[in-house]
C-alpha cells in the first residue's frame, strides 16, 4: 500500500473528511485530495505531523520495505547540511508543521481554528517571516541571513499582568541590556570561539570597552536569576595568582539572551508582526487588562 492509499485508509477509518484533516494540519482539503490522488506528496515535516495525528510511524505511512523512522530520516537530512544555519533552515519548516497541527488540534476542541499567514518576503534583505496564529497562542519564525529565531507566545491566566506588576525589574533589565557596552560585551561572550573561562579585563579588551565597565556589567549580570541561578550559565570564582586574587568568570552562553537580541533586531528592521493573535491585532490574549 503506497502513501496515497494509506492516507485515505487512515482518514476514512477516523471518519474524517479531507477538509477536516486539512484543518488539523493547517492546509486546504484540496491539498489532501492531491495527496490521496498521488498528484503531490507532503514534505517530511508534514509526514511527521500526519503520523502524529493518526498515531502511526512514517515507516507505515510510506510503506518502506526497510523501516526507517522519521527522526532517522530527519537526522540524515540534517547531517547532510554543511552549516548550522542550513540545518536550522531545514528543521524550521518541520517544527512549523508540527506546531500548526498542535494549535489546530487545540482550537478544534474549542470550536476555533488556526489562521496561517504565508511567508512574508522582505525585498531588501531577501528574508522572510512565517506566522502561525491561533487564539491560544502564536508561533513566529524569523528567517534572516544574520539569524534564525522562533518565538512562541501562549495565553496565560495572569493575562500578561507581569508587564505591569514587574515593570520596575523589567525596566532595570532593559536599561542594563540597552547599554552599548553591554551589547559589545555580550557579542564577545556569546561567540562560539570565545573561551568559557575569562577575566573581566580580557573580555573587555576583546569587546573594546573599559575593563572596569566590563566588571560592572558582569556583576550586574550575576544578579539576574536567568543567568546566574536558574540555569547556571554564568558563575564567578576567585583564583590565586602571584599578583593576588583574581576574579575568573565562566559563561556557557544563553539562548534566551540571543532570542531577545534577535527579536529586538527584527523590530529594528521593521519586522513588526502580531506576536499574539487576537481579533487580527497585536493585542494581548486575554480579558481586560490588569491594573494593580
N, C-alpha and C positions, 0 to 999 in steps of 0.2 A: 504494500500500500504506500503510494507516494504522499508527499506533504499535502497536496491539494485534497486528496481523498481523506487523509487522516483528519485534517482540519474540519472538513464538512461533517465527518462522523462524530467528532467530539462536540461540535457546536449543536448538532441535532440531538445528540444524547443529553445535552444540558437543557434542551428546549429553548435555545436562543435563536433569534433571527440574526441575519448578517448585520443589520443595523444595530442591534443590541450589543453584539460583540465589538463592532466598530466603536460604539460609545465607550465601552470599557477600556479599549486600547487607545482612545483619543484620535481615531481616524474615521473615515467615512465607510458606510456599508458597501459602497461601490468598490472600495479597495479590497475589502474582504471577499467580495464577489470575484474580483480578478484573481485573488489568491486561489480560491476554490476552483476556478476555471483554468488554473495553471498558466494564466497570461502573465502574471507577475509573481515575484517571490519576496517575502519580507526580509529585512536585514537581520543580522544576528541579534541586535537589541530587541527587535520586535518578536523574534522567535523565542527569546528567553521570557518575554512578557506573556506570550501566548502559553508557553509551557507552565509558567507560574499560575496563570488563570485557571488552567484545566488540571493542574497537578500532575503533569507528565514531564518527562525529560525531553531535551532537544533531540536526543537519540531517537525516541519514539516518534516525535514529530517528523523527523527527516527520514525515518526508516533506514538508518545506517546499518550496513552489514557488519562493519567493525565499529562497535559502540565507542563514541567519544562524547564526553559531556560538554554542555555548552560552556562551562567555565574553562575546560581544557582547550576548546576551540578559541575562546576569547584570549587565553594566555598565549596561545600560539600567535594569534594576530598581534597582540601587544608586544611580544618578544621580537617580532619581525620589524617593528617600528624602530628607527635609528635613534630618536631623541625622546626625552621626557615629554616635550611639548607635543610631539607627534603621537605618543602613547595616549596623552590626555585627550587629544582631538579625536582619536579613535574610540576612546572609552566614554566620552561625554554623551554622544547620542544614545548609547545603550542605557546609561543612567536616566536620561530624559525619557526613554520609552518605558522603563520600569516605574519611574515616578508618575508618569502620565496614567499608567494603569492603576497605580495605587490611589491617587487622588480621585480618579473617576469611580473607583470601587467605593470609596468613602462617600462620594457625592451621590452615587446611585442609591445607597441605603437611606439617604436623607432627601431623596427626590430632587437632587441637584446634579449639575453636570459641569464638566471642566471646559473652559474656553482656552483653546490652544492658539497662541499667536505665532505666525510663521516667522522664521529668522528675519531680522531687520538689518540688511547690509548697510555699512557706512561707506559711502562713495570715496571719502577722503582717505580713510585708513584701510579699507578692504576688510573690515572686521564685521562681526555680526553678533546679535543678541537673540537668544531663544527664551521664550517665556511660557510657562505653563501656569495658568491662573485658575483658581478654584476658591469658592467661599471659605474653605477650611485652611487654605494656605497657597503659597506660590513658590515655584522654583524658577529662579532666574539664572541663566548661564551666559556669561560674557566670554566670547572667544576673540581675543585681541592678539595681535602679534607679540605684544610685550607680556601678556599674562592671560591665563585662563582661570576663571573662578566661577563657582556656583554658589548661590545664596538661597536658602530656604527659610521662609517666614511662615509660622503657623499661628493660628488663633490661640489665645490663652485666656484663662479665667480672669486674670487681672486686667484684661483689655489694655495692655501696654501701659498700665499705671506707673510702672517703674520709670518711664521717661520723665514724669513729673516728680514722683517721690524721690528718685535718686539723682535729680538734676545737678545737685552740687558736686557729687562724686563724679558724675559723667562729665561735667564741665571741667573738673580738675584733670581728668584723664586726657580729654581732648586738648586742653591747654598744654599739657606735657607732650602729647603726641604731635601737636601743631608747631612745636619749636623746630626751626630748620636744622639746628644742631642735633636734635633727637632723630630726625629723619636721616641725617647724614650718618649717624652712628648706627641706626638700625639697618641701613643699607649694607654697612660693613659686617655687622653681626650676623645678618641673615644669609650672607653669601656662603655658598657651599664650600668654597675653598678657604674660608677663614677658620682659624683654629678654634676649637670649642673652649679652650682654656686661654686666658689672656689677662693682661693688666689694663687698667684704665688708660695708662699712658700710651701703650701700644695701640689700643683700639682708637684712641684719639688721633694718633699720628696717621693711621690708615684712613680715618674719616676726614682729616684735615681740620680738626677742631681743637680747642684748648683742652689740655689734659684735666684741669680742674673741673671744667664744664662736663667732660665725659664722665668723671666720677660722680658728679651730682645727678646726671641723667641715669646712671646705673643704680645709684642708691634709691632714687625715686622709683625706678623700675622694680626694684626688690620689694617695694611697698605694695605693688599691685598683685593681688592674690593670684590672678591668672598666670602671672609669670613665675612667682616665687613659691607658692604653696600648693595650689590646686593641681598643677601639672608638673611642678618641679623643673621647669625649663631653664631657670636661672638660679644660680647659687653663688655664694662667696665664701672663700676660705682665706686664712692668713698663712703666709709662707715665710719661714725664717730664711733670711739671706745675710751675707756678710755686712750689708748696709743696714740691716734691721728687718723688722717685719714688713711684708709687702702683701697687699690685697690682690688675690687672684680670683677672677670671676670665671664661671663655667656657664656657657649658654648653648643649648641644644637646638635652638630655633623655635619659632612659634608660628604655627599655621594660622592661628586666629589673627595675629598681627598682620600677616601677609594678606589675609582676606579683607581686613579693614582697609588697608592701604590700597588694595586693588579696586575695591568698590569706591573708595574716595577718588581714585584716578578716573574711574568710569564716570563719576559725577562731574569731574573737572572737564572731561572730554565731551560732556553733554549727553551721556548715555542715561538720561533720566527716565526710567520706566517705572511701571507700577510694581513695586516690590511687595505689595499686598493688594489683593484684588477684592474690591467691594464696590458694587454698583459702577463698575468700569472707571474707578478713580483710584488715586493713590492713598486713600484714607485708611486708617487703622481698621482691622477687622474686629468688630465687637459692638457693644452697645454705646450709649452716650459716654463721653469722656469723663475721667475721674479728676476731681479736684480735692486735695487733702484738706 
